[in-house]
Amino acid sequence: MVHIVGAGPGAVDLITVRGYSLLQKADVIIYAGSLVNKELLEIAGEGAQLYDSAQMTLEEVMETVERAEKGGLVTVRLHTGDPCLYGAVREQMDWMDSKGIRYDICPGVSSFCGAASALEMEYTLPGITQSVIITRMAGRTPVPERESIRSMAAHRSTMVVFLSAGMLGELSEELKAGGCSPQTPAAIVYKATWPDEKVVRCTVGTLAQAADQEQIRKTALIVVGESVGRRDTSAPSCTILNSPRNSGGKNQFGSRRHVCGGYGTRKQGADDGPGPGCAGTVPGDCRVYGVCGSGPGVFS
């Protein structure tokens, strides 16, 4: 029996209860080593065989599955997030169907849910949008023309863009070609729910600049739309927020950082300082790609 298991977005405690149980019982675990948190492998039972699929071809993965099946072993194929999104599981299921191997799927928490948590946002805000578009830029895997970024952007829905962190200049141009203004709110969420998670708030027009400044090239989701910019206006919109989950549960600085962005004036040489667009004092290390709100921000 083969269990295709969603490992969740990164944090070990975000795997489902069912997924946890299946890992404990597995004789063979084939995991996506470049994406799955390796701490999850500590859940495996003693003697479990571990294989990193990042070092294997599809044929080698499926041969491993077939050997385990012939030996009467239970296999877990551990995928990042939820297997239904960009998980490349269809070809594996087709292969198992052709071999008569039984399998099932254990859902996982997708990274797009982790990104919303990191952003402290709701994708479907009444009066703003009631739709979420999950998509990607064309790369080695082509995207149908009818589903191009510019076509999807025309809907003005919240967009969550996977597998595109290395193409943000092109993404920005495609979004603008679809009707997004350069000032449309956007965010880059790097390694959502991992200990080194980072959130960069910017705009469609400053996506590439923000990513370059923060040296983000991969393992990030891009969120675009008016829902991204809807935050409590009574709080400073230019701030670094630190997650208690990354600071021992205490209200102190952890490893998670929010970097705000916008499209106006930059003030240099200030670690801490007031700014009309920042609604008061701004903690140091707050990098501003323009304006945090309606006035000049602070750059440090």
ABEGO torsion letter per residue (X at the ends): XBBBBBAEAGBAAABBAAAAAAAAABABBBBBAAABBAAAAAABBBGBBBBBAAABBAAAAAAAAAAAAAAGBBBBBBBBEBAABGAGAAAAAAAAAAAGBBBBBBBBBBAAAAAAAAAGBBABBBGABABBBBBBBBBABBBBAAABAAAAAAAGBBBBBBGAAAAAAAAAAAAAAAGBBAABBBBBBBGBGBAABBBBBBBAAAAAAAAAAAGBABGBBBBBEAAAABBBAABBABBBBBBAAAAGGBBBBBABBBBBBBABBBBBGBABEBBAAAGEBBBBGBBBBEBBEABBBBBX
